[in-house]
Every structure is written in C-alpha cells, then in structure tokens.
Amino acid sequence: SVPGRLAQACMGAQMPADGYHAEECNGFGLQPHATSSIAVPLFHEGHFTAALTMTFSARDLPLKNALEQHLSRLQIVAALIAKGLAHRAGPASAAA
C-alpha cells in the first residue's frame, strides 16, 4: 500500500537528510497516478513512531509546489505531535 510504503521510506534508508519522503503520481487514490504524497517522520523517545502524510491531486498541485507550500508546516506539526507524546508519557517515560 502507498501509506505503508511511505512509512517504510520514512523509517528506512530512503529517508533523505532533510527529513521527509515524497512520491509523485503514486496512485494513492482510486485512479492510478492521480495523487502525490509527502510524508514526514514522527519520532517518540528517539524511535520512529509514524509518518504524517499529506496526499494531494498530482494534476492540481505539482510536487515541487506542494513541498514549497506545505513541507515546513508538516514538519512543525510532526514535531508538535512528538512533543505532545512526550508530555503524555510523563516523567516515568522521561526517566527511562
């Protein structure tokens, strides 16, 4: 599946140094090659936990434009979620 492949790319060797993985015309939706996706990793206690993914119409939004318009926000949201997970885990988790 596309979501699984994006998550694997985020946690594996395909993850670029700038902290995201993007696929153009990946067929996430019902029509093959109709969508593109950007995925950013979400870490908790130093371990990959999930990928925050944005999927969009490849025809209406070129991947380059999507990266310019949305990547930094996705990375900020992923960092906020990770911070929230750390806060929810509490002091016992921080001491471990």
Secondary structure, DSSP 8 states (H G I E B T S, - for coil): -HHHHHHHHHHSTT--TTS-EEESS---SSSTT-EEEEEEEEEETTEEEEEEEEEEETTTS-HHHHHHHHHHHHHHHHHHHHHHHHHHHHHHHHH-
